[in-house]
Amino acid sequence: MIKAIIFDLDNTLVDFMLLKRAAIDAAAVAMVDAGLQLSPDEIKRRINDIYDAEGIEYQQVFDHLLKEELGEVDYKIMSAGIVAYRKAREAALKPYPGVLPTLIELIKMGMKLAVVSDAPSKEAWLRLSYINFQHFFDVVITYDYSRERKPSPVPFNLALTELGLKPHECLMIGDWAERDIVGAKKVGMKTVFARYGDTFDTKNPESDYDINSITELIGIVKKENGL
């Protein structure tokens, strides 16, 4: 019987790539306005190159860019970029359609809810708090806690320990097959591929279920539990 749903955060609960694009676009314009002698398109290209090299959660991206371009950090330019980035990020940070009613319905069904994310703790909790989801989850496992990235079994096993449940009692949903699905299967969980958040055009995620809307989770839990 399924007793808990474990969610990936980015591109499963929230459209992370949408908010990231909006934030980078705003930061690039603000940095030009503050005096950086590059076009917005060039700034965006270089920011994305830095993220590709250092990871999408890299926190020193503007410092990195300015040191490359100017040889030092110009704090006027950097602060303009950071403020614009944060404002745009907050404006764009929204749950996918159907997430809120689905979480509420799962809780009514007696499900425990958890998050397993590769994001740093601060960033994960900020995203959850921005959308007022911080009270929905019984367990939140981040990279700072596990020190291992998916598909390592470590974060999944930590979630199981915190939930006090066995793998077969949990259903993992995520958008990244090579991390979310593979990692959850390693520890014996059933899996749901969030195709609505897929950014890799995944053909065969090898998950137990493949959904186009998070609302489909309700039917999956009912099927698994014979309801």
N, C-alpha and C positions, 0 to 999 in steps of 0.2 A: 504493500500500500504506500502511495506517495504521501509524505507528511510535510515536505518542504520543497519550495522552489528556489533555486539558486540562480541569480541573474548576473550576467556580465553587465557592466554599466554603460560604457560608451558604445553607441550604435546598436544598443539593445533596449535600454530605457530612454536614453536621450540621443538625439542626432548630433553626435560629436563632430563629425566632419563639417556639417553645416555651420555650427557655431565657430569652429576653427577658421573656416574660410572667411566668415563675416568679421571675425576679430582681426585676422591678418590684413584684410582689405582696409579696415579702419585705421589700423596702426600705421600702415604704409603711407596713407594720405596725411596723417598727423605728423609723421616724421619729416615728410617733405615740407609741410607747412612750418615746421620748427627749424628748417634750415639744412636738412640733409640733401646733398646735391646728387640725388639719384631719382629716377622716375619711380612712381608707385609700382609699376610692373616689375622693374628690376629689383626693388626692395622685396616684393612678394616672392620673386623667384629665389632670391638669396636666402630669405627666411625659410622657405620650404626646403632648400638644399641643406640648410643647417639642421632642420628637423629630421630630414632623411638620414643625415650622418649621426646625429646625437640622440634621436628618439623624439617622438611626438610630444612627450611631456617635458622636454628640456626647458629648464626655467631661466637660463641665461642667454636666451636667443638674441635679445636686443644688444646686450653687452658684447656678445660674440660678433654680431654684424658690425657694430660701430668700431670695435677694435680692428677688424679686418679692413674696414673702409678708411678710418681716420687715424688708426694707430693708438687710439685711446677712447674712453667712453665720454661722450658729450652728454652730460646729465640733462640738459634742456631737451635734447632730441629724444633721449631714452625715456624720460618721464612723459613726454607727449605721446610717445608710442604706447607706453604701458597703460596710461589713462584711457586712451582711445580703444585699445585692445580690450580692457576690462569692461568698459561700457558696452561695446558691441557684443562681447561674449555673453554678458548678462541678458542683453536684449534678445539674443538668438537662442539662449538655453531654454529649451522646452522639451517636455516628454513627447514621445511619439503618440500619435492618435490612439486612444484606447488604453493607454498605460494606466492612468489613474483608476478608471472603473474596474480594470482587470485586477489591480492590486487589492482594491477594496473587496471585490468578490472573492478573491483567493483567501483573504483574511477571514471573511465570513464563513468560508468553507473549512476553517480551522487550520489552514496551511501556515507554517512558519515561512518567513521570507528572509533571504540572505543575498548579499552581493559579494562576488569574487572579482576583483579588478586588479589590473596591472598598474593602475594610476597610483601616484603618491597619496598618502592619507589625506593631507590637506586639500589637494585638488578634488579627490573623490567626495569628501564631505562637503566641500564648497558647492560642488555640482548638485549633490542631493539636497543641500539646504536652500539653494537658489530656487528650486522647484518645490520646496516644502515637502520633500519625501524623507527627511531625516528620521522621522518617527515610525516609518513603515517597516523597517528592517530589524530583525532580531540579531543579525550578525552581518558585519561588513569587514571583509578581508581585503587588505590592500598590499601593495608591494612592500611598503615600509614594515608591515607586520610579518609577512611571509618570507621576505628577502629572496623570493623565487618568482619567476614569471611563468605564466601558463605557456606551454602545457605541462610544466612540472606538476607532479601530484601534490606537492607541499601545500599550496594555497587551498586546494580542494579538500585535502585531509584536515587542514585547520578549520575549515568551515564545518566539516562533519563533526569534529570534536566540539566546537562551540555550540553547534545545534544539538548535540547529543543524539545523533541519528546514524544509521547505517547507510552505505551508498545506495542500496536498492530502494531506500525510502525517500530519495531525493531526485529531483528532476533539474538538470542544468540547461539553461537557455543562453545562447550567445550567437554573435554574428560572425565570429572568426573561427572557421572550422579547424584550422591547424592548431589553434590554442584552446578555444573553449570546448569544442567537441572531443578532440583527441585527449585533452587533459582530463575531462570528466569521465570519459570511457576508461581511461587507465585505472581509475579508482573504483569503477563498477557502477557509475551512475547512468541512468537513462538520460538521453540528450534531445534537445530541441534546437534546430537551426533557425535563427532569426533572419530569414531571407530578406525581410524588409530593411535590414540594416547592412546587408552585405555590400562591401565596396570592392570585392575581388572577382565578381562574376563567377562565383563558385558553382561548379557543375554538379558535383556529388559530394556533399558534406559528410556522408556516411553517418548521419544522425538517425535517431529513432523516429523523429518527427521533423518536418520541414514546414514552417509556417510563413505566411505573408502578412499576418497581422497578429499582434500580441494577444488580441482578444481570443484567438484560437486556443490559448493555453487552458481556458476553462473547460472546453470540451475534452482536451487531452487528459486533464486530471480526472474528470468524471469517468472517462473510458478506463484509465489505469486503475481507478478505485472501484470500478463496477457500479457506478451510480447512474 
